[in-house]
Amino acid sequence: MINTFHTSYNPPPPPVPPRAGYSRPRPAGNTSLVKFLSVMLLLLMILTFGGFLYLFQKLNMQLQDSYHEDISLQRLQECADSSMGEESITECGKLMEKYKAVIAKVSQANEKLSKLTGGQHFIGPAAHMTVQTEHKDKTDKTSDFLKKSLLWDEEHSLLQDVRLSKERDKLTIQYPGIYFIYSQVTFSKNSPVSSLKQSIRITVPKKEQDKELLKSFCSLKPNTSNLCTASVAGVFHLEKDQQIFVTVTDTSLVNRDSCSFGLFKLR
C-alpha cells in the first residue's frame, strides 16, 4: 500500500550543543542575605546556650554557698551544747579561732576604710570588746556592785550598730537576727570557794531575771602562777533591745591582758 499522505509541517532543528568552557548564567538570588541570617541565627543560639549555662552555674554556686553556710551554722550551734566531748570541744575551739581571725581582718579593713573616708563602715552589726583595765575599774563607782560582770573599754573596742550600756558591761542589740557570739576569759588566780567559770548571759524581755546562754570552765592549781583560758561560742537568735553580758566567778581572778567578748550578725 502506497502512503499518499503529505504535510507541509517541518520539525524544528535540534538544539545547538553548548560550546566548550561555557556555563549557563545562574539566576540572580539572595545568597548573601541567607548566609548573613544563618550566621546571626548561629550566634543567637550560642549566646542563648551560654546564658543558660551561666545562670545554671551561678544558681548552683548559690545553692552550694547556702548549704555550706547552713552546715557552718549547725556546727556552731552544736558547739553551744555543753554535753560535748573533749574532742568536739577542741574542734569548736579551732572553729572559734578561725572566726576570731576573720573578725580581726574585718576590723583592720574597717579601720583602713575609716581612715580613707573619714567615717566608720561595716556591713551589719558587730562588736569586739576589750576588757576594762583594773585601774579604771577601781575608779568606777559601780565596780563594787558588778563584781561578777566584766566591764569593757569602749575606746579600744569595735562597736558597730551595737550599744554599750552606761555601766559598760552589757551590749544592747539594735537589729534582730541570728548572731554569732563568742567570749574568752583568762584566769590568773585560783578560787578556793568555787571553780573558775565564765558565762554569757542575756536579759529576757519583760522579765527581771536573765538567762545563761553559754558557759565554760577552767582550773588552776592553788598557789601557782599559771594561766588558764575559758572560751565559748555559739549562734543564737536575738531580739531588739536584748542585752548580752559576760560574768565570771570573780573579776579579781581575771587576767585582763587576755580577755575578749564580741558578736556579729550572720543574717
Backbone torsions as a table, in degrees:
resi	resn	phi	psi	omega
1	MET	NA	132.2	-175.2
2	ILE	-95.2	128.6	179.4
3	ASN	-81.0	117.0	-177.5
4	THR	-106.3	11.2	-176.8
5	PHE	-83.9	130.5	178.5
6	HIS	-131.1	147.8	178.4
7	THR	-138.8	154.8	-179.6
8	SER	-97.0	2.8	-177.9
9	TYR	-81.0	128.5	178.5
10	ASN	-111.9	126.5	-179.5
11	PRO	-65.7	149.6	179.4
12	PRO	-68.6	152.0	-179.0
13	PRO	-69.3	155.6	178.3
14	PRO	-65.3	152.3	-179.4
15	PRO	-65.2	148.4	-179.8
16	VAL	-74.8	129.1	179.4
17	PRO	-64.2	144.6	-179.1
18	PRO	-64.2	149.2	179.5
19	ARG	-77.3	158.2	179.7
20	ALA	-65.4	136.1	179.5
21	GLY	81.6	6.0	-178.8
22	TYR	-97.9	133.8	176.9
23	SER	-124.2	138.9	-178.7
24	ARG	-68.9	132.3	-180.0
25	PRO	-64.9	134.8	-179.9
26	ARG	-81.6	145.1	178.9
27	PRO	-66.7	141.5	179.0
28	ALA	-62.7	130.8	-178.2
29	GLY	-138.8	-164.6	-177.4
30	ASN	-112.7	48.0	-177.7
31	THR	-62.1	-43.4	-179.0
32	SER	-64.2	-40.1	178.8
33	LEU	-65.3	-39.6	179.4
34	VAL	-64.1	-42.0	178.5
35	LYS	-63.7	-43.3	179.9
36	PHE	-61.5	-44.3	178.9
37	LEU	-65.8	-35.4	178.8
38	SER	-65.5	-43.5	178.8
39	VAL	-63.7	-43.1	179.8
40	MET	-63.5	-39.8	178.0
41	LEU	-63.9	-39.7	178.8
42	LEU	-65.4	-43.0	178.0
43	LEU	-63.4	-39.3	178.3
44	LEU	-63.1	-40.3	178.3
45	MET	-65.5	-40.9	179.8
46	ILE	-64.9	-45.1	179.5
47	LEU	-63.4	-40.9	179.2
48	THR	-63.1	-45.4	178.9
49	PHE	-64.1	-42.7	178.2
50	GLY	-63.0	-38.7	178.0
51	GLY	-63.9	-44.1	177.7
52	PHE	-63.6	-39.4	179.5
53	LEU	-65.6	-40.2	178.7
54	TYR	-64.4	-45.5	179.4
55	LEU	-62.9	-38.3	179.6
56	PHE	-64.8	-45.1	179.7
57	GLN	-64.7	-40.4	-179.8
58	LYS	-65.1	-43.6	178.5
59	LEU	-64.1	-39.1	179.5
60	ASN	-64.4	-40.9	178.0
61	MET	-65.6	-39.6	178.3
62	GLN	-64.0	-39.8	178.5
63	LEU	-65.8	-40.0	178.2
64	GLN	-65.5	-43.0	178.4
65	ASP	-61.8	-41.8	179.0
66	SER	-64.3	-37.5	179.6
67	TYR	-65.8	-46.4	179.5
68	HIS	-65.0	-36.1	178.3
69	GLU	-64.6	-42.7	178.5
70	ASP	-63.8	-39.1	178.8
71	ILE	-63.8	-42.8	179.5
72	SER	-63.3	-43.7	178.5
73	LEU	-63.1	-39.5	179.3
74	GLN	-65.9	-39.6	179.9
75	ARG	-66.6	-39.9	178.1
76	LEU	-64.8	-37.8	178.0
77	GLN	-66.2	-36.7	176.6
78	GLU	-65.5	-31.8	178.7
79	CYS	-65.9	-22.4	179.2
80	ALA	-77.6	-8.6	-179.6
81	ASP	-76.3	124.1	-176.8
82	SER	-76.5	-7.9	-176.7
83	SER	-96.2	19.1	-178.8
84	MET	-75.0	158.8	176.2
85	GLY	-83.3	177.3	-177.5
86	GLU	-65.2	-37.8	-180.0
87	GLU	-65.1	-42.1	178.7
88	SER	-66.1	-37.7	178.2
89	ILE	-62.9	-40.2	178.3
90	THR	-64.0	-42.4	178.2
91	GLU	-64.2	-41.0	177.8
92	CYS	-65.3	-34.7	176.5
93	GLY	-63.0	-40.4	177.3
94	LYS	-66.1	-40.5	178.2
95	LEU	-63.1	-39.2	178.7
96	MET	-66.1	-39.4	178.5
97	GLU	-62.4	-37.3	177.3
98	LYS	-64.3	-43.4	178.8
99	TYR	-65.2	-37.3	178.1
100	LYS	-65.8	-36.3	177.2
101	ALA	-65.5	-39.4	177.1
102	VAL	-63.6	-42.5	179.6
103	ILE	-61.9	-41.3	-179.9
104	ALA	-63.1	-41.6	178.7
105	LYS	-65.5	-41.7	178.3
106	VAL	-64.1	-38.0	178.9
107	SER	-64.7	-42.8	177.8
108	GLN	-63.4	-43.2	178.4
109	ALA	-63.4	-37.0	178.6
110	ASN	-64.7	-39.8	179.0
111	GLU	-65.9	-41.5	178.7
112	LYS	-64.2	-42.8	180.0
113	LEU	-66.1	-35.0	178.7
114	SER	-66.2	-38.2	178.9
115	LYS	-66.6	-35.3	-178.1
116	LEU	-75.7	-36.9	-174.1
117	THR	-103.4	-12.3	179.0
118	GLY	80.8	16.4	-180.0
119	GLY	-153.5	170.0	180.0
120	GLN	-87.2	136.6	179.9
121	HIS	-138.3	125.7	177.4
122	PHE	-157.2	138.8	-178.5
123	ILE	-87.2	103.2	176.4
124	GLY	93.1	159.1	178.6
125	PRO	-64.0	140.6	178.7
126	ALA	-161.6	155.6	177.2
127	ALA	-154.3	138.6	172.1
128	HIS	-136.5	107.1	-169.0
129	MET	-101.3	141.8	174.0
130	THR	-107.4	134.7	-174.0
131	VAL	-67.1	147.0	178.9
132	GLN	-68.8	141.6	179.8
133	THR	-70.0	157.1	-177.6
134	GLU	-64.4	-32.6	-179.8
135	HIS	-62.5	-43.4	-179.9
136	LYS	-69.6	-33.3	179.4
137	ASP	-64.7	-35.0	-178.3
138	LYS	-68.0	-28.9	179.3
139	THR	-88.5	-2.9	-178.5
140	ASP	-87.1	129.0	-178.8
141	LYS	-68.2	-24.6	-176.6
142	THR	-93.3	-0.1	-175.9
143	SER	-65.7	-31.9	177.6
144	ASP	-67.5	-32.3	-179.1
145	PHE	-78.4	-32.9	-177.5
146	LEU	-103.2	60.9	-177.9
147	LYS	-72.2	-21.4	-177.9
148	LYS	-108.4	-13.2	-179.6
149	SER	-95.8	131.3	177.4
150	LEU	-77.5	139.7	177.5
151	LEU	-101.9	148.7	-171.5
152	TRP	-119.6	144.2	-178.4
153	ASP	-89.8	104.2	-176.7
154	GLU	-65.4	-32.0	-176.4
155	GLU	-65.1	-34.1	-177.6
156	HIS	-108.7	24.1	-179.8
157	SER	-120.8	164.6	175.3
158	LEU	-100.7	123.5	178.6
159	LEU	-134.7	120.4	178.7
160	GLN	-138.3	112.9	179.7
161	ASP	60.1	25.9	173.7
162	VAL	-136.6	135.2	-176.9
163	ARG	-100.6	144.8	172.7
164	LEU	-101.1	133.7	-176.5
165	SER	-67.2	165.1	-179.6
166	LYS	-62.4	-32.9	178.2
167	GLU	-76.7	-8.2	177.9
168	ARG	66.0	27.4	179.1
169	ASP	-115.0	-21.5	-173.5
170	LYS	-119.3	143.3	172.0
171	LEU	-101.6	127.9	-177.6
172	THR	-102.2	127.2	-179.2
173	ILE	-78.4	131.4	178.3
174	GLN	-106.1	-24.3	-179.1
175	TYR	-126.4	119.9	-179.6
176	PRO	-67.3	153.3	178.5
177	GLY	160.0	-169.1	178.3
178	ILE	-94.7	123.6	-175.1
179	TYR	-119.2	145.2	168.4
180	PHE	-95.9	123.1	-176.1
181	ILE	-118.6	139.1	179.8
182	TYR	-144.7	158.9	177.5
183	SER	-157.2	144.3	176.7
184	GLN	-138.3	124.4	-179.0
185	VAL	-128.2	130.2	178.1
186	THR	-108.1	128.7	178.7
187	PHE	-103.6	140.4	178.9
188	SER	-114.6	-8.2	-179.6
189	LYS	-133.6	150.0	178.9
190	ASN	-90.1	151.7	177.3
191	SER	-105.0	122.0	179.3
192	PRO	-74.5	-15.0	-175.6
193	VAL	-91.8	-47.0	-175.1
194	SER	-142.6	171.5	-179.7
195	SER	-73.6	158.5	178.6
196	LEU	-78.7	116.7	-172.9
197	LYS	-137.5	144.0	168.9
198	GLN	-129.3	147.6	-180.0
199	SER	-145.8	147.5	172.9
200	ILE	-99.5	123.7	-176.1
201	ARG	-120.0	159.7	-177.5
202	ILE	-138.0	141.9	176.4
203	THR	-78.1	139.9	179.7
204	VAL	-97.3	126.6	-179.4
205	PRO	-58.2	139.8	177.7
206	LYS	63.0	19.1	175.8
207	LYS	-134.5	144.2	-178.4
208	GLU	-77.5	-28.6	-177.8
209	GLN	-86.4	159.2	177.3
210	ASP	-106.2	173.7	-175.3
211	LYS	-127.3	140.3	178.6
212	GLU	-86.8	122.3	178.9
213	LEU	-91.0	-48.8	-176.0
214	LEU	-140.0	155.1	176.6
215	LYS	-152.5	154.3	177.1
216	SER	-152.5	159.5	-174.7
217	PHE	-132.5	159.2	168.7
218	CYS	-152.3	167.8	-174.7
219	SER	-137.0	148.2	176.6
220	LEU	-131.1	145.8	175.6
221	LYS	-76.8	144.0	-179.9
222	PRO	-60.7	145.5	175.6
223	ASN	59.3	41.1	175.7
224	THR	-125.7	159.9	179.7
225	SER	-105.0	19.5	179.7
226	ASN	-77.2	171.2	177.3
227	LEU	-122.2	151.2	172.2
228	CYS	-137.6	142.1	-176.0
229	THR	-118.9	131.7	175.8
230	ALA	-109.6	121.9	-179.3
231	SER	-120.1	149.2	179.9
232	VAL	-154.5	148.5	179.6
233	ALA	-156.8	154.8	179.3
234	GLY	-171.4	172.3	-179.9
235	VAL	-119.3	129.3	-176.2
236	PHE	-142.8	154.5	173.2
237	HIS	-91.9	120.5	-176.6
238	LEU	-112.5	144.4	178.9
239	GLU	-99.1	163.1	178.2
240	LYS	-62.3	140.0	177.8
241	ASP	72.6	3.1	171.5
242	GLN	-71.5	148.9	-177.2
243	GLN	-118.0	135.9	-179.7
244	ILE	-115.1	137.2	178.3
245	PHE	-152.2	166.2	-176.0
246	VAL	-117.4	131.3	175.4
247	THR	-118.9	152.6	179.1
248	VAL	-132.5	171.6	178.6
249	THR	-58.3	-46.9	177.4
250	ASP	-161.5	129.6	-177.2
251	THR	-66.9	-21.0	178.9
252	SER	-72.4	-13.6	-179.8
253	LEU	-93.0	0.0	-171.9
254	VAL	-92.5	138.6	170.5
255	ASN	-87.5	110.9	-169.8
256	ARG	-79.8	-2.8	178.8
257	ASP	-84.5	-7.7	-175.2
258	SER	-143.5	58.1	177.6
259	CYS	-134.2	138.4	179.2
260	SER	-149.9	158.7	-177.6
261	PHE	-155.2	136.4	-178.5
262	GLY	-169.7	177.4	178.8
263	LEU	-161.9	161.3	171.2
264	PHE	-154.2	150.0	-175.0
265	LYS	-81.7	125.8	179.4
266	LEU	-85.2	-42.0	179.6
267	ARG	-160.9	NA	NA
